[in-house]
Every structure is written in C-alpha cells, then in structure tokens.
Amino acid sequence: MHALDLLLQRRSNKKLIAPAPNAEQLEKMIQAAMHAPDHGKLKPYRFVVINEAAQDKLESLLVDAVEELNLGEERKAKAHSVSHRAPMMIAVVAKINPDLEKVPGWEQMLCAGCATYGLQLAANAQGFDNVWVTGPWVEGSALRAALDCKEHDKVVALVMVGTAENKSDACREYAIDDYLSYL
C-alpha cells in the first residue's frame, strides 16, 4: 500500500476481533511509532500492551477509576465492553518532563500523539484496524499505577487493535475549504 493511500483510507473501527498483531507485527508498529517527530530526541512516550489475558484486569482498573472519580453507573457498565472490545489494546503514556524549557510539556504531548498515530498507521499497513480511545478514567490512580505512570505522565491513548469484524471499503472524502487558508 502506498503511503498516501494509507493516509487517505485510515479510519477508526470499534468492531474488532482476533487475530491481533503477532510479536513481529507489534514490533513493527512500535518501531513506526518511534519515528514520530521529536524535538530534542526525547522519545517522551511508552507503550503498554494489554492482551486478551489482561482484559479482566483492565476492566477492574477501569471500574476502580469510575468509582474513584465518581463517573457514574453508565461508565461503570461501559468498563466491561471497553476492556473486552479488541483482542489487543496498547496504552500510550506520554512521559512529560515539565522542567525542559527547550521542549515544553505541550510539545512532548504532541510527540506522544504523533507516536500514537504512527502506531495506528503501522497497524493499518499490516492489515489491522484500530481505534484510539481515552476517557476520564485514564486519570484513575489504580490504572495509572498499573501503567507505571509518574507524577507528570499522561495516558494519551488506549489504542484498540485487531481484525475488522466487517471490512468497509468506503472512506469519506472531506470538503477542505473551511480548514484551509493561505497567508
């Protein structure tokens, strides 16, 4: 697949089934993520793979976050479906160093976001679909501890990865007039 085709055909897909990427495919995804634009060559991100064997643990951590943050019963019920929606999930943690004047925290966060996008594109290039989700529960203290987050770290993504349950070839084309201008 050509790079431009990959970019123009990328879309989120929440209906994911097995198989998930194998170890070699996952390594390629991480390698692609690590080529994100990175001012200062900080690599301000980490990846935590949550496979099917860890889905019950993830569900428990999400429920703990719902209770801790008073997110309500609807979000608690959603914890099961979110944690079991894909055969693999990858948490992306932005490792923010607030003391760097040369590379402010917001720029480090953008780098982690670009790394996440690179991860997604590499999954797509290998035939896997995915969706990037977050939600308020990424601030739950038990989840942050399980992901080994430090004080200034931010969970920027939970990327669900798997095989599309239903393949759709239709991709939206956008009208760009409202998003484009020239100086």
trRosetta pair geometry for C-beta under 8 A, 3 or more apart (Angstrom, degrees):
i j d omega theta_ij theta_ji phi_ij phi_ji
1 5 5.3 -126 -175 86 88 120
1 6 5.2 103 130 -64 121 94
1 125 6.0 -148 57 -133 123 73
2 5 4.5 88 62 8 87 107
2 6 6.9 -150 93 -10 44 86
3 6 5.5 -54 -151 33 32 115
3 7 6.5 28 155 -16 66 105
4 7 5.7 -54 -148 37 34 110
4 8 6.2 24 157 -12 67 111
5 8 5.9 -62 -141 44 29 105
5 9 5.8 10 165 -6 67 118
6 9 6.3 -71 -139 46 21 98
6 10 6.5 42 158 -51 61 97
6 121 6.0 79 151 -160 123 98
6 124 6.1 132 -158 108 96 121
6 125 5.7 -3 -121 -82 140 88
7 10 6.1 -35 -150 -4 28 117
7 121 7.4 -4 -84 -122 65 125
8 171 6.7 100 143 131 74 152
9 124 7.7 164 96 175 95 135
9 171 5.0 -110 -128 -72 59 156
10 120 7.2 80 -155 132 126 112
10 121 6.5 -48 -95 -101 137 78
10 124 5.8 -77 -109 -75 86 172
11 168 7.9 -57 75 79 148 112
11 171 6.2 -156 -38 -121 126 87
11 172 7.6 110 -97 16 125 94
12 130 7.3 -67 -134 103 62 53
12 131 4.2 73 -166 -115 99 86
12 132 6.9 -96 -108 22 118 71
13 16 6.5 113 114 -64 97 88
13 129 3.9 -21 52 166 137 135
13 130 6.9 70 48 40 85 17
13 131 5.9 -139 60 -51 36 101
13 164 5.3 -39 158 -110 160 97
13 168 8.0 173 -103 28 118 107
14 85 6.5 -46 -177 177 82 134
14 131 5.0 4 -80 -20 64 163
14 160 7.2 54 -131 74 57 146
15 164 6.7 54 88 -159 86 63
15 165 4.0 -81 144 29 104 123
15 166 6.2 12 97 21 143 88
16 85 6.5 70 45 142 99 77
16 86 4.0 15 83 -114 136 89
16 87 6.8 -123 135 7 104 78
16 129 6.0 -152 -98 82 99 101
16 130 7.4 40 -86 -101 144 39
16 131 7.6 -143 -30 6 126 101
16 160 5.8 178 23 144 151 108
16 161 7.0 165 -162 142 156 16
16 162 3.2 116 171 56 111 121
16 163 6.6 123 -159 54 72 37
16 164 6.7 -49 -105 -97 62 34
16 165 6.6 -126 -84 -28 12 89
17 87 6.8 50 169 -30 29 112
17 162 5.7 159 56 153 20 132
17 163 5.5 -48 72 69 73 91
17 164 7.9 2 26 117 84 13
17 165 5.0 96 -14 -86 110 82
18 52 7.8 -10 -78 -58 117 140
18 87 4.4 104 -84 -76 74 152
18 162 6.4 -71 -80 -151 29 111
18 163 6.6 13 128 21 18 112
19 22 7.6 -7 162 -51 127 81
19 87 6.7 -106 -166 82 28 165
19 162 7.3 179 104 -155 26 74
19 163 5.8 61 48 -25 54 124
20 51 7.2 -169 66 -132 159 84
20 52 7.8 -171 -6 -33 138 99
20 86 7.3 97 -94 157 111 89
20 87 3.9 -145 -43 101 110 111
20 88 3.6 115 -154 -16 147 117
20 128 7.3 53 -152 -129 47 137
20 161 5.8 87 -146 106 94 92
20 162 5.2 -53 -90 -103 75 69
20 163 7.7 -121 -74 -18 36 79
21 25 3.6 -135 -160 100 101 119
21 26 4.6 141 114 -59 123 73
21 29 6.4 5 -171 -18 178 135
21 88 6.5 -71 33 33 81 165
21 123 6.6 -103 -49 -123 131 87
21 126 6.7 58 -109 101 109 144
21 128 5.8 -59 -56 -46 93 156
21 161 6.2 -23 -3 139 104 135
22 25 5.1 89 48 15 66 104
22 26 6.9 -124 100 -7 30 94
23 26 5.7 -55 -144 37 28 113
23 27 6.4 33 155 -23 63 104
24 27 5.7 -50 -151 31 31 113
24 28 6.8 31 151 -17 62 102
25 28 5.7 -52 -154 33 35 112
25 29 6.6 39 147 -21 65 103
25 123 8.0 77 159 -118 106 61
25 126 5.1 140 -148 167 111 161
25 128 7.5 111 160 -21 138 132
26 29 5.5 -52 -152 33 36 115
26 30 6.5 32 152 -16 68 103
26 49 6.9 16 -158 -98 143 142
26 88 7.9 -127 -94 -172 117 158
27 30 5.8 -54 -148 38 33 108
27 31 6.2 36 152 -21 66 106
28 31 5.5 -51 -144 37 32 114
28 32 6.3 35 155 -20 64 104
28 122 5.7 -171 127 -180 85 123
28 126 6.7 120 85 -60 137 138
29 32 5.8 -54 -151 35 29 111
29 33 6.5 31 150 -21 63 106
29 90 7.9 -154 126 -45 138 167
29 119 5.1 56 171 -150 96 70
29 122 4.2 164 -116 100 58 126
29 123 5.5 36 -110 -60 125 75
29 126 7.5 -83 -63 10 94 138
29 161 7.9 -1 -124 -118 166 161
30 33 5.5 -52 -149 35 34 115
30 34 6.4 33 154 -21 65 107
30 47 5.9 -130 -114 31 105 159
30 119 7.1 21 -89 -109 39 98
31 34 5.8 -59 -150 35 30 111
31 35 7.2 30 151 -22 61 103
31 122 7.6 147 65 -127 74 159
32 35 6.0 -58 -161 27 36 112
32 118 4.6 -167 136 163 85 98
32 119 6.6 153 84 -86 101 36
32 121 6.7 -135 153 78 142 93
32 122 3.5 167 35 -64 156 135
32 125 8.0 154 -89 30 162 137
33 36 6.3 -15 179 -28 50 109
33 45 7.5 -106 154 98 116 141
33 47 7.0 93 85 -60 162 135
33 92 8.0 -145 -158 -114 144 123
33 115 4.2 60 -179 -174 90 80
33 116 7.0 42 -133 -70 113 20
33 118 4.3 155 -103 88 43 110
33 119 4.1 18 -75 -59 119 86
33 122 7.0 -91 -37 9 74 137
34 43 6.6 3 -142 -124 90 110
34 115 6.8 37 -78 -132 33 109
34 118 7.7 -138 13 105 30 149
35 118 6.2 173 60 -149 82 153
36 111 5.8 129 118 -168 123 68
36 114 3.7 135 -159 112 119 105
36 115 4.1 -98 -11 -70 149 64
36 117 7.5 110 -108 54 116 89
36 118 5.1 -131 -68 -14 91 138
37 111 6.6 -121 92 -115 67 79
37 114 5.5 -47 37 146 83 172
38 41 5.6 78 117 -104 114 36
38 42 6.1 -150 -179 38 102 69
38 43 6.4 12 -150 -67 151 48
38 44 7.6 166 -142 9 100 84
38 111 5.1 81 -109 -144 68 129
39 42 7.6 4 84 1 54 107
39 102 7.7 -155 145 138 108 90
39 103 5.1 167 105 -110 105 111
39 107 5.8 -33 46 158 133 132
39 111 7.1 -128 25 -69 76 126
40 100 7.1 40 -133 -178 170 146
40 102 6.0 126 -84 109 123 116
40 103 4.3 -78 -11 -40 145 144
42 95 7.9 -155 148 84 106 103
42 97 7.2 -135 -155 17 138 124
42 100 7.7 -52 -93 -68 143 173
42 103 6.2 -157 -29 95 140 164
42 108 6.3 -53 88 -117 152 100
42 111 7.1 99 62 90 107 169
44 94 5.9 24 135 -166 97 73
44 95 4.8 -141 -164 65 64 79
44 96 6.5 65 -177 -84 126 41
44 97 7.1 -119 -116 2 117 90
44 108 4.0 -55 105 -163 172 100
44 109 7.9 -67 113 -58 133 31
44 111 5.4 86 46 79 105 129
44 112 5.8 -81 101 -54 88 97
45 92 5.9 -13 -166 -174 118 92
45 93 6.5 147 -158 79 61 50
45 94 5.6 -33 -97 -106 78 48
45 95 6.2 -153 -71 7 19 87
45 111 6.9 -148 -26 115 112 90
45 112 4.1 146 -82 -117 115 87
45 115 4.8 -162 45 57 163 159
45 116 7.8 -145 -148 -45 153 79
45 156 7.7 -62 -120 30 109 130
46 92 7.5 159 78 -156 44 48
46 93 4.6 -12 56 59 93 105
46 95 6.1 74 -16 -42 97 113
46 148 7.8 -56 102 79 158 109
47 90 5.5 -15 -165 -175 101 110
47 91 7.2 147 -160 77 47 54
47 92 6.0 -18 -102 -102 70 66
47 93 7.7 -163 -74 20 23 79
47 119 7.4 155 -106 -102 133 146
48 90 7.0 149 72 -161 44 57
48 91 4.3 -11 58 56 102 105
48 93 6.7 48 -9 -15 109 113
48 147 5.2 -136 2 -135 164 85
48 148 7.7 156 -82 27 134 97
49 88 6.7 -32 -162 -164 94 103
49 89 7.7 140 -162 81 47 48
49 90 5.5 -24 -102 -105 60 79
50 54 4.8 -119 -157 90 73 126
50 55 7.0 108 156 -80 103 55
50 58 5.4 65 -167 -65 144 136
50 88 7.1 139 78 -166 58 52
50 89 4.2 -18 65 68 111 96
50 90 7.1 -169 20 -81 78 28
50 91 6.5 66 -20 -18 113 97
51 54 5.7 87 53 17 59 100
51 55 7.9 -82 113 -37 37 83
51 87 7.5 -5 -159 159 68 67
51 88 5.7 -20 -111 -110 62 78
52 55 5.6 -24 -155 -17 42 118
52 87 5.5 -30 -60 -155 108 67
52 88 7.5 -57 -37 -71 72 55
54 57 4.8 -53 -166 43 70 119
54 58 5.9 77 135 -27 84 98
55 58 5.5 -51 -146 36 36 113
55 59 6.3 41 153 -23 66 101
55 83 5.1 133 -169 151 79 92
55 84 5.1 85 175 -90 138 70
55 89 8.0 112 -99 6 82 119
56 59 5.5 -48 -149 32 34 116
56 60 6.6 37 151 -19 63 103
56 83 7.6 117 -87 136 18 135
57 60 5.7 -54 -153 35 32 113
57 61 6.5 31 150 -18 65 106
57 146 7.5 165 154 -150 111 149
58 61 5.6 -56 -149 37 34 112
58 62 6.3 33 154 -19 67 105
58 83 4.2 169 102 -139 107 114
58 89 7.0 81 -115 54 167 145
59 62 5.8 -56 -148 37 30 110
59 63 6.4 31 153 -18 65 105
59 79 5.4 108 -155 144 70 97
59 80 5.6 38 -137 -103 126 52
59 83 3.9 -152 -70 60 75 162
59 84 7.0 9 -67 -33 121 93
60 63 5.7 -53 -147 36 30 111
60 64 6.4 36 152 -21 63 104
61 64 5.5 -49 -149 34 32 116
61 65 6.5 35 151 -20 63 103
61 140 6.6 145 167 99 78 139
61 142 5.2 -154 -137 113 78 105
61 143 4.3 112 165 -86 116 80
61 146 5.6 -70 -106 10 145 153
62 65 5.5 -51 -151 34 34 113
62 66 6.5 40 149 -23 65 101
62 79 3.8 167 108 -140 120 105
62 82 6.5 165 -135 75 168 125
62 83 5.9 -147 5 -53 141 119
62 137 5.2 41 -144 161 74 155
62 140 7.2 171 -122 8 32 159
62 143 6.9 61 -74 -77 49 130
63 66 5.5 -48 -149 31 35 115
63 67 6.6 30 154 -14 65 104
63 76 5.9 61 -129 -144 79 84
63 79 4.9 142 -63 127 72 173
64 67 5.9 -59 -152 39 30 107
64 68 6.0 28 154 -18 67 112
64 140 5.8 116 100 -180 86 135
64 142 4.3 -7 113 36 151 146
64 143 7.1 172 73 -34 110 83
65 68 5.6 -55 -138 41 30 111
65 69 5.8 1 170 6 67 116
65 71 7.2 20 125 -3 78 138
65 136 7.7 169 153 113 115 73
65 137 3.7 101 113 -154 142 88
65 138 7.7 51 -150 -30 159 14
65 139 7.1 125 -153 71 115 56
65 140 2.4 -87 -102 -67 99 142
65 141 7.8 163 -101 21 75 50
65 142 6.8 -129 -57 47 74 95
65 143 5.4 -7 -58 -10 125 125
66 69 6.7 -71 -136 52 18 90
66 71 4.4 -94 -140 52 67 114
66 72 7.2 -89 -168 52 102 39
66 75 4.9 177 -122 108 115 107
66 76 4.5 159 133 -81 161 76
66 79 6.2 -96 -25 -55 136 129
66 137 6.2 -23 -58 -99 67 117
66 140 7.7 -20 -17 -86 41 133
67 70 7.6 19 -173 -73 27 42
67 76 7.5 63 -53 -96 75 117
68 140 5.5 121 51 -135 135 85
68 141 6.2 -150 -167 18 165 95
68 142 7.4 173 -29 1 146 99
69 136 6.0 -169 136 139 154 113
69 137 6.9 -159 32 -103 142 56
69 139 6.5 94 -84 82 143 105
69 140 6.3 -99 -19 -86 117 77
71 75 4.0 -54 130 62 113 157
71 76 7.3 147 83 -45 96 73
71 136 5.9 171 -105 82 126 127
71 137 6.6 -49 -31 -70 166 88
72 75 5.2 93 68 13 80 100
72 76 7.0 -137 109 -7 43 91
73 76 5.3 -53 -146 35 38 116
73 77 6.4 38 156 -19 69 101
74 77 5.9 -54 -153 35 30 109
74 78 6.5 30 149 -20 63 109
75 78 5.4 -55 -148 37 36 116
75 79 7.0 59 149 -43 62 87
75 135 7.7 156 -144 178 114 130
75 136 7.7 -36 -138 54 154 108
75 137 7.0 167 171 -51 124 117
76 79 5.7 -30 -162 -3 37 118
77 80 6.9 -47 -179 20 44 104
77 81 7.9 24 140 0 67 105
78 81 5.7 -62 -156 44 52 105
78 82 5.7 48 151 -22 82 109
79 82 6.0 -58 -142 39 26 109
79 83 6.1 15 165 -11 63 115
79 137 7.6 139 -100 -103 97 170
80 83 6.3 -68 -146 42 23 102
80 84 6.2 -13 168 12 63 118
81 84 6.4 -78 -139 54 25 90
81 85 5.9 53 160 -66 66 99
82 85 5.8 -33 -144 -12 25 122
82 133 7.0 -141 -147 117 111 157
82 135 7.7 -52 -127 3 161 155
82 158 7.9 50 171 109 110 150
83 89 7.7 -79 -143 -12 50 155
85 160 5.7 -29 94 -137 108 152
86 89 5.9 119 70 -66 113 79
86 130 7.7 54 -134 -126 158 63
86 131 7.8 -170 -55 35 140 94
86 160 3.6 147 -4 -173 150 100
86 161 6.0 114 162 49 139 31
86 162 4.4 -159 -158 -17 89 121
87 161 7.6 -70 67 93 75 65
87 162 4.6 113 25 -105 93 115
87 163 7.9 18 16 12 129 80
88 160 7.5 138 86 -160 53 48
88 161 4.6 -32 81 67 105 97
88 162 6.3 157 28 -68 81 77
89 158 5.6 -4 -177 -179 117 91
89 159 6.7 152 -161 77 60 46
89 160 5.2 -26 -103 -99 84 61
89 161 7.1 163 -96 16 30 77
90 119 6.6 -129 92 170 150 146
90 157 7.7 12 98 111 80 103
90 158 7.6 158 76 -159 40 44
90 159 4.6 -16 58 59 92 102
90 161 6.5 28 -5 -7 104 123
91 147 5.4 -93 118 -119 154 130
91 155 6.0 -44 -170 -145 107 107
91 157 7.1 162 -154 91 41 59
91 158 5.5 -17 -99 -104 70 70
91 159 7.9 -175 -78 18 20 73
92 112 6.1 148 151 177 112 98
92 115 6.7 165 -153 97 133 106
92 116 4.8 -121 10 -88 174 102
92 119 7.2 -161 -77 12 129 156
92 155 7.3 118 76 -162 51 58
92 156 5.2 -53 98 64 102 92
92 157 4.1 21 36 52 114 101
92 158 7.9 -150 16 -70 74 28
92 159 6.6 51 -20 -12 108 109
93 112 7.7 -87 114 -148 25 138
93 147 5.7 159 -69 154 133 121
93 148 7.8 -127 0 74 176 75
93 149 5.9 -149 -145 -95 133 88
93 153 5.3 6 177 -179 107 120
93 154 7.1 158 -159 79 60 37
93 155 5.6 -36 -102 -99 73 59
93 156 7.2 143 -123 10 19 82
94 108 6.3 121 -179 132 109 90
94 109 5.1 31 -162 -114 163 61
94 111 7.8 123 -133 71 102 81
94 112 3.6 -104 -97 -21 94 168
94 113 7.9 -4 -79 -35 125 67
94 153 6.4 161 80 -158 56 63
94 154 4.6 -5 52 58 109 91
94 155 7.9 -162 15 -81 77 10
94 156 4.9 68 -25 -29 108 124
95 108 7.5 -95 82 171 55 126
95 112 7.8 151 17 -80 57 127
95 150 7.2 53 -138 32 81 118
95 153 5.6 -21 -108 -106 49 95
96 105 4.8 42 -163 -141 118 97
96 108 5.2 139 -117 97 69 138
96 109 6.5 6 -89 -61 115 84
96 152 4.4 -113 82 141 100 105
96 153 6.2 171 20 -97 83 33
96 154 6.2 44 -17 -1 125 98
97 100 4.9 65 102 -15 108 110
97 103 7.9 53 66 84 104 104
97 105 7.6 -159 69 -92 39 77
97 108 6.8 158 31 -84 71 164
97 152 7.1 120 -94 90 22 146
98 105 5.3 -3 -104 -65 69 123
98 152 5.4 -140 -23 -128 106 153
100 103 4.8 -12 129 57 133 79
100 104 7.1 -156 92 -83 85 25
100 105 8.0 137 53 -58 94 59
100 108 7.6 103 55 -50 135 128
101 104 7.5 1 -157 -73 30 72
103 107 5.2 -119 -169 84 74 128
103 108 6.0 91 143 -58 107 90
104 107 5.2 95 61 7 71 102
104 108 7.3 -133 106 -4 38 89
105 108 5.5 -55 -148 36 37 113
105 109 6.3 39 153 -22 68 104
105 152 7.4 -106 -122 178 126 122
106 109 5.5 -51 -150 34 34 115
106 110 6.6 37 150 -20 65 101
107 110 5.5 -47 -149 33 36 113
107 111 6.6 43 149 -23 63 100
108 111 5.6 -49 -153 30 34 116
108 112 6.7 35 149 -17 64 101
109 112 5.7 -52 -153 35 35 111
109 113 6.5 38 147 -20 65 104
109 154 6.6 7 -114 53 105 142
109 156 6.7 158 -158 -93 82 135
110 113 5.3 -52 -150 36 37 116
110 114 6.4 39 151 -20 68 101
111 114 5.6 -51 -149 35 33 111
111 115 6.4 36 150 -21 64 103
112 115 5.5 -49 -148 34 34 115
112 116 6.5 40 149 -24 63 101
112 154 7.7 150 76 73 163 99
112 156 5.0 127 123 16 123 157
113 116 5.5 -49 -151 31 34 115
113 117 6.6 33 151 -17 64 102
113 156 6.1 -116 -76 167 71 143
113 157 7.7 127 -116 -38 59 120
114 117 5.6 -53 -150 36 35 112
114 118 6.4 40 150 -21 66 103
115 118 5.5 -51 -149 35 33 115
115 119 6.5 40 149 -23 64 102
116 119 5.5 -51 -154 32 33 116
116 120 6.6 32 149 -18 64 104
116 132 6.3 80 158 -119 124 131
116 156 6.3 -127 -44 108 144 114
116 157 4.5 116 -131 -2 142 159
116 159 6.4 179 -159 -57 94 128
117 120 5.5 -52 -149 36 35 113
117 121 6.3 33 154 -17 67 105
118 121 5.8 -54 -144 38 31 109
118 122 6.2 31 156 -19 65 107
119 122 5.9 -58 -149 37 26 110
119 123 6.6 29 151 -20 62 104
119 159 6.1 160 111 35 128 176
120 123 5.6 -54 -153 32 33 112
120 124 6.5 31 151 -16 66 105
120 130 5.2 -143 -133 78 84 137
120 132 6.5 -54 -74 -51 139 108
120 159 6.3 -136 -76 -143 89 134
121 124 5.5 -52 -149 38 35 113
121 125 6.2 39 152 -24 67 105
122 125 5.5 -48 -143 34 33 115
122 126 6.6 21 158 -9 62 108
123 126 6.1 -71 -156 43 29 101
123 128 4.2 -74 176 77 89 113
123 129 7.5 11 133 133 113 1
123 130 5.0 56 96 -25 153 133
123 159 7.8 179 -17 156 153 128
123 161 5.3 -116 -137 -132 148 118
124 127 7.8 89 -175 -37 31 9
124 128 6.7 -97 -78 69 30 61
124 129 7.1 49 -100 -104 76 42
124 130 7.1 -101 -55 18 81 102
127 163 7.6 -1 135 -115 91 85
128 161 5.5 29 154 -173 136 93
128 162 6.5 173 -158 100 101 9
128 163 6.4 -78 -124 -81 69 51
129 161 7.7 167 88 -147 41 52
129 162 6.7 -24 63 74 80 59
129 163 6.9 76 21 -162 92 19
129 164 4.2 76 -8 -64 143 90
130 159 5.5 10 -180 178 127 94
130 160 5.9 164 -154 84 68 55
130 161 4.5 -15 -99 -98 106 68
130 162 7.5 129 -88 20 62 54
131 159 7.4 171 83 -152 35 56
131 160 5.1 -2 53 51 84 105
132 157 5.0 -50 -154 -143 98 114
132 158 7.6 131 -161 67 49 46
132 159 5.4 -22 -100 -100 67 78
133 157 7.5 103 57 -160 35 64
133 158 5.1 -38 74 69 83 97
133 159 7.8 157 23 -91 66 29
133 160 6.6 27 9 -12 112 107
134 138 5.3 -49 -168 -17 85 142
134 155 7.1 150 -138 116 96 92
134 156 7.1 -62 -94 176 128 30
134 157 6.3 -74 -72 -108 92 38
134 158 6.4 144 -95 11 42 89
135 138 6.3 127 69 -16 62 91
135 158 8.0 -28 20 20 96 127
136 139 6.2 -45 178 22 61 110
137 140 5.1 -4 -172 -23 69 117
137 143 6.6 88 152 -8 85 159
138 143 6.6 -115 -140 112 37 143
138 144 7.9 89 166 -69 56 84
138 154 7.9 55 134 -179 122 67
138 155 3.9 -142 -174 81 114 125
138 158 7.1 -152 -88 -31 114 107
139 144 7.2 1 -163 -48 30 122
139 155 7.7 -148 -63 35 43 111
140 143 4.2 72 75 14 105 110
140 144 6.5 -176 88 -11 51 87
141 144 5.6 -54 -142 40 32 113
141 145 6.2 34 157 -21 65 105
142 145 5.7 -52 -147 36 30 112
142 146 6.3 32 153 -20 64 106
143 146 5.7 -54 -147 36 31 111
143 147 6.3 17 156 -7 65 110
143 155 7.3 -32 130 -37 114 161
144 147 5.9 -65 -146 47 29 102
144 149 4.0 -69 -169 43 86 133
144 153 7.5 146 -155 84 101 110
144 155 6.9 -126 -98 -29 76 117
145 148 7.4 31 -178 -79 34 32
145 149 7.2 -74 -65 37 26 85
147 155 6.3 69 82 -89 169 115
149 153 4.0 -150 -156 81 85 131
149 154 7.8 97 -145 -57 128 12
149 155 6.8 -71 -81 -49 139 89
150 153 4.8 104 48 -17 69 111
155 158 7.3 20 165 -50 114 83
164 167 5.0 107 95 -83 136 61
164 168 7.6 -131 179 9 147 72
174 179 7.8 10 140 15 128 143
175 178 7.1 57 112 9 96 94
176 179 5.2 -80 -162 55 65 105
176 180 4.9 39 147 -13 101 123
177 180 6.5 -71 -127 43 21 97
